[in-house]
Amino acid sequence: MRSDNNIHQIDSHTFISEGARICRWDWGAAGVALLIFAGLSAYFAAASEGFLEADGCTHYLYARFAFAEPHYFANVWGRPWCTGLYAIPAAVAGLLGVRLMSLALALLCAIVAYQLAKEQGHRRPVLALILTLGQPLLFLHSFSELTEVPFAALLVLAFWAYQRRQWLVMALLASMLPLARPEGFGFIILAAVALLAARRWTWLLLLPVPLLLWNHAGWVLSGRNGVWWRWLIDNWPYSANSLYPAGNLFKFAALLPMLVSPLVFPMTCLGTWRNLRIAPTVHAFIHAAHRNRCIVLTALLPLLVLVGHSLLYWLGKMASNGELRYLLILASFWGILSARGWEWFFERFNWRRPVIWAGLAVLIPGGVNFYYHMLPIQPDSQWRRAKWVADWYENSPLRLEYPKLMAAHPGIFYFLDLSVNDTGRARQWNLETVRQAPGGTILIWDPIYGVYNATGDHSIHIKDLLDAGWIADPMVEARLNRPIDQPEAGHPLQKIEPSAGQWHIFLSPTNQSRRPTVIR
């Protein structure tokens, strides 16, 4: 007969072998997930002629011209962290380079999510990687040019440093967060609280340093205008009261299934509950072990951002227009919460192959694209009209007498490969320039970007233009407002009156030679 010791040795050996087999399987699954995600993202990055968001085009233009015009590196709306990350790829490979950088950052978010889940005690941390990559919105943003993915990568790295008690690294990374997105100011306060709780007083001095450097660099690069210590405050682009209409308080919560994937959402809720119950009260949280605090914070931070953006959108504050992408800054955290719930559910009901089912759950919604063909992203009618207008402008004889361009639609500058701050060819889109009506300027007004903007003085109405003496060119407007998908020959030119639903071409009251503008 076998002795008890022999039986225990056999059981131990079997357990170790099973663990090694699962580990090898999980590494293989992680590799497959990363390859599928990267391959599809790279393909759509190259195949998409349109932009996921118009803001992405603006961020690309900032990065595209940053080395020629260094003030873009300090631009408040563009964000130094994001422009800095995108500038070299934009210079080397253009738009595709920027999109591939976003892809690399998205992969980084998933890999760090795996590490965080592993250190938090997940038995199958590969689920965190798969369910991070499986977020539909993260996939779309992995070939975009926006600020959410760069911020998400920086934030999860800072949290990983916190979880590993690497206080100096955490302080350095957290101090950069305000340079990536406005939410960074809230997270830098949380970082200060964490340093105080850990009694790392010295590293507190690091937190404001990037902001101070940003403020000084912006003041210098913008020509040392104004009071030096107020440059960041004076150039902050967001209006306290949003120009966008306020919306439903529960919009973000209702759209969460679209963020994490519909089939995964129940597990996200379950994982959030499992994490929070570890320390359900303030007293329990304060006296919990460090790892348990990290587990609770993994659920608490996404909830704080969810509540914060819901309130801003409901109250109509800080230029919030209720876009779900704001919650993408916690992409890794949503993935970890989903993995926690997925893992617990499969163990609770003794279901097998949780990794395979997780992969299927995030791939199935992608099948919608075979029927609705949302990808690759193609320009909509407004962007195709922007290209049409850009082509007209580039070949128009009016450029001889009106060589300066003023426009709000970023697509016009993209198709012209022109910097919005090129003083030799462009003028700033703002109310001050409109009221000055500088000579030799062609102004192109569109009904979307001409009015709706996060910055109040960038919202310009036709009445503002007419009051300042700008002169419309009805014949040109008639040509440029023809149906974009129909031949010109079928639509004879007719003069049209300025209205809010069309594109309009205005000329400054005088031409480049300071002679009065005359419409022929």
N, C-alpha and C positions, 0 to 999 in steps of 0.2 A: 504493500500500500504506500501511496505517496504521503509524506509528512505534510503537516500544515504549512511549514516553511516553504516546501517545494511548491505547494499550491499558491501561496502568496507570491512567490517569485514568478510563477507562470502568469498569474493575473497581472502583476506589475509589468512584466515584459509585454503582455498583450496590450495593456493600456498605453504603454509608451509607443508600441508599434502603430496602434490605432491613431494616436496623437500625431505621430510623424506622417502617417498617410494623409490625415486631414490637413496638416500643414502644407504638404506638397500640393494637395488638391487646391487649397485656398490660394497658394502662390500662383498656380496655373490659372485659376479663375481670375485673379487680379490682373495677370498679364493679358489674358484675353479681353477683359473689360477695358483695360487701358488702350489696347490696340484697336478695338472696335470704335471706341470713342474718338481716339485720335485720327483714325482713318476717315471716319464720316465727317468729323469737324473740318479736317484739312480739305476734303473734297468740296464741302459746301462753302468754305472760305474762298476757294478759287472759283467756284461756279456761281456764287451769288453776286449779281451785278448791282443789287440794291443794298440799302442799309437797314439793319434791324430797327434802328431809331435815328432820327435826324441828328440828335445830339452826337451820335457816333461819328457822323461825317465831320462835325465841327471839331471833335477831339482828334480825328485823323489829320485835319488841316493844321491844327496847332502843332502836332508832332511833325508833320511833313515839313513845316517851315521853321521849326524851333532852332536849328543850328544857324540858319541865315538870319533869324530875328530872335535873339536870346531872350527877349522879354516874355516869350511864350512859356519859358520854363518857370516863370513866376506868376503866370496868369492865374487869377483867383478862380475864374470859372473853369479853366482847363485842368487845374490841380497839378502841382509840381510832381507828385509821385507818379501820376498817370502819364503825364507828358514825358517825364524822364524815362519811364519804362518803354514808351512807344517810339521815342525819337529815333533811336538807332535803327530798329526794324523798319521804320518809315523811310529813313534815308537810304537803307540798303535795298529793300524789296518793296517799297511802296505800301499800298493798302494790304496786300497779301502778307507782308511782313508783320504789320500790326496785328492782323487777325491770328497769325500763328503765335505771336506772343501771348495773346489772350488764351489760346489753346494751352500753351505751356503753363500758364497760371492756373487754369481750371484743373489740369492734371495734378498740379502741386496741391491744390485744395483737397483733392481726393486722397492723395498719398498721405498728407498730414492727418486727414480724418481717420485713416487706417491706424496711424501711430497713436493718436489720441484714444481711439477706441481700445486698442490693445493695452495701453497703460491704465485705462479705466476698468479693465477686467472683463472685456467682452470675450466670450469663448470663440466667436467667429468674427474677428475684426474686419475681415475682407468684406463683410456685409456693409460696413460703413463706407468703404471705397466704392462698392458697386452702387449703393443707394445715393451716394453723392453724385457720381457720374450720371446716374439715372434721372436726375432732376431735369425735366424738359427745358426749364428756363436757363439752367446752367449750360446745357448743350447749345442753345441758341446764342447765348452770350459768349460761348467759347470761340466764336468767329465774328465777334463784334468789336467795337472800338471804345466801349463805354467804361465807366469808372468802377462799376460794381465788382467785377472779377478781380482787378488789381487790389481793391480794398479788401475783398474777402480773403485773398492770399496773405496779405499783410496781417490782417486781424487773426487768422487762425495760427499763423506762425507766432504771433505775440502770445496767444493763449497757450500754445504748446510750451513756450518758454516759461510761462507762469505755472503750468502743470508740473514742469520739471524743476521748479524752484530756481530757475536761472534768472535772477532778478535783474541783473544788468542788461542781459539780452532783451528781456521783456520790456524794460524801460526804454531802451533804444528803439525797439520796434513800435511800441505803443506811441512814442513821441512823434512818429511819422504819420500816424493815422489821420490827424486833421489835414495833412497835406494830400490826402487821397479823396476824402468825402466829408461833408459836414457832420455826419454821425461820429466822426473821429473825435470831436470835442467831447461828446458824451463818454466815449470809451477812454479818453485820456483821464477823465475824472475817476472812472472806475479803476484805472491803473494806479492812480495816486492813492486811492483807498487801499488797494492791495499792497502797495509798498509800505504804507503806514502800518497796516495790520502785521506785516512781516518785519517791521522795525528796520527797514532799509532806507533810512532818512536821506542818505547821500544821493541815492539814485533819483530822488524826487527832483533834484536840481536839473536833471537831464530832460525832463518832460517838456518844458517850454522852449528848449533850445532850437529845435527845427522851426517852430513858429516865429521866433525872433529872427532867425536867419532868413526865413521866407519874407518877412516884413521888410527887412533891410534890403534884400536883393531886389524885391519888387520896387522899392522906392528908388534905388539906384538905376535899375534898368528902365524905369519909366521916366527918367529925366530929373529925378530928385524934386518932383513937384509936391507941394503940400508939406504938412508936418510929418517928419520922418517916422515918428512912432505910431502915427495913425494911418499909415498907408493901407494896411490890411483892412482896417475898419472902413475907411473911406471907399475902398474899392470892392467891398463885399457885394456880390451881384444879386443876392436874393432879397426880394421884397418881403417885409414882415407880413403884410397882407397879400395873399396870393392873388395873381391875376386870373388863375384858374378857378372855376366854381367849386365851392365846398361840396363834399359828397357824403355818402353813407358811412357811418361809424364802423360798420361791420364788413365793409367791402374787402379789406385785406384778409380777414378771417375766412370769408366766403370763398376767396380765390386760392386759399392755401393748397387745395388739391392740384391746382394747375402748377404750383411751384414745385411740390415734392413728387408729383405723379399721382394720378387718381387712385391707382391700385395700391399705392404705398401709404396714402394719407392715413388710413385707420391705424397703421402701425406707428406712424409718426406721433399720433395722439397717445397711443399706448406707451411708446417710449418716453414721451414727455412726462406722463404720469409716473412711470417707473423711476425716472431720475429724480423727480421732485419729492417722492415719498421717502427718499433716503434721509432728508432733513427737512421735514414739512413746516417747521417753525423757525423764526429768526434765532431763537435761543439754540435750537438744535444745529442750525447752520454755523453759528459762531463757534460752537464747541465741537464741530465735526472734524474728523481727520481731513488732512489736506486733499487726499484723493477724493473723498466724498464731497468736499466743497466743490471740487472741479466738476464732478458728475452733476451736481445740482446746477452749477453755473452753465453747464452745457445746455440745459433746458431753460434756465432763467434768462440768459442773454437774448435768445431769439424771441422770447415772449415780451421782453422789454422793448425791443425794436418794433415788434408787431403792434404793441399798444401805443408806442410813441408816434409811429407813422399814421396809425388809425386816428389818433387825436388831431394831429396836424392837418390831415385831409378833411376831417369832420369840421374843424374850426376854420379851415381855409387859410392856414398860416404857412409861411416859409416856402412859398411857391410849390406846394405839394399838389400834384395832379393825380394822386392815387395810383401810380404805376406799381405793379406787383414787383418789378425788378428791384425796388428798394430793399425788399426782404432777402434778396440774393446775396447780400453782404454776409449772411450767416450760412452760406451754402454748406460748408463742412459740418456745421452744428446740426442742421436739419438732417443731413445724411447720418450722423451719429445717433440722433434720436430715433430715426426710422430703423436703424440697425438694432438698437436696443429693443424696440418693440417687436421687430421681426424675429429676433433671436429668442426672446422670451415666449412669444406665441408658439413657435415651432417646438420649443422644449416642453411647454405646458401641455400640448396636445400630442407630444411624441411623434411629430411629423418629421419625415426624412427629407434630405436634400434641400435645406433652406437656401443655399447659395444658388442652385439652379432655378428655383422658383423666384428668387429675387431678381435674377437676370431676366427671366421671362416677364416678370411684372413691369420692369422698366422698358423692355423692348416692345411689348405689345402696343402701347399707345403710339409708338412711332409709325405703326402701320397706317394711321390716319393720313399720313402724307401721300400714300399711294392713291388715295381717293380725292383729296383736296389740293394736293400739290402746292403746299405752302413753301416748300424748299425745292431748289435754291431760291433765295430771296430775289425778287425782281422789282425794279422801280415801279411805283404806282403812277397814276396819271399826273399827279402833281410834280413828281420827280422827272417824268418824261417831258413835261412842259418846261421844267427848269432847264433841261438840256436843250430843248428847242429855243428857249429864250437866250441861253448862253451862246448857242451857235449864231443866232441872229445878232447878238451884241458884237461878237467877234468879227462879223463881216459887215456890220452896219457902217455906212459913211458918216453917221452921226458921231462916231468916235473921234473924228478929226476935230470937231468943234467942242465935243463934250467927252474928253478923254478919261474922266474920273467916274468910276462905277460906285454906286451905293445901292446895296440890296440886303435883304434880311434872309433870304432862302440860302442855306449853306450849299445846296446843290449847284447853284450858279457858280460859286467860287470853286467847287470841286471839279466841275466840268471844264472850267477855264484854267485849272491848276494855278490858282491865284490866291495869295494870302489876303485875308480881310484887312490886314494892317499894312499892306503895301502902299505907302504914301504916294508913290509915283503913279499908281493906277486905281486906287480905291479910297473911299471915304468911310468914316465910321458911321454905323447905323445907330443913331440915337436922336433924341429930340433936340439936343443942342445943335447938331449939324443941320437938322431939318429947318430950324428957326433961322440959322445963319444963311441958308440957301446959297452955298458957295458956287461961284460961276464955273462953267465947264463940267457940269455933273449930270449924268444920266442916273435916275433913280428908278429901280424896279421894285414895285410893291406887289406882294402876293397876299391873299386873304388869310393865310394861316400864320406864317412866320412873321409877317409884317405887324401883327397885332398881339399874338400870344407869345409871351416871353417871361422867363423867371425874373427879369430885371425890368422895373417899371419904366425907365426912360428909353427902353428898347421897344415899347409898345406904341406904335405909330398908326394913327387913323388917317383916312383920306382928308378929313377936315383939317387936321394939323398941316398937311401938305398944301392945301388950297389957301389956308390962312397965311402961310409963310410965302406965298407967291409962286409956288412951283406950277409949271405949266404942263398939262396933259397933252399927249399926242394921240388923238382918237384913232387915226388911221393905222398907226403902228399897233395900238392896242387891239384893234379889230383883227389884224393879222395874227397876233400872238394868242388871241382868245378863241381861235377856231377850234372845233373838236379835234382832240389830239390824235384820234384814230381814223380820221376821215381826210380824204385828199383836199388840198387847198382849192382846186378848181371848182369843186362843188359848192363853195361858199363865197359868194361875191363880197367884196369889202364894203362895209357900212360903218359910218361913224357911230360910236357908242358913248354914252354918258358915263362918267366915273361912278362906280357903285362898289359895294363891299364884297360882292361875290366873284369878282373877276381880277385878273392880273392887270396892272396898270403901269404905264411908262410915263414918267414925268421928267421934264427937263428943267434945269435951274433957270431962274429968271434971266440970266445972262450966260453967254457962251464963254469959251476960254479967253477970247479977246475982249471980254467985258462989253460986248455988244448985246442989245436986248434980244431975247429969244423970240423968233417968229416961226410959228407953225405953218408949214406950207401944205 
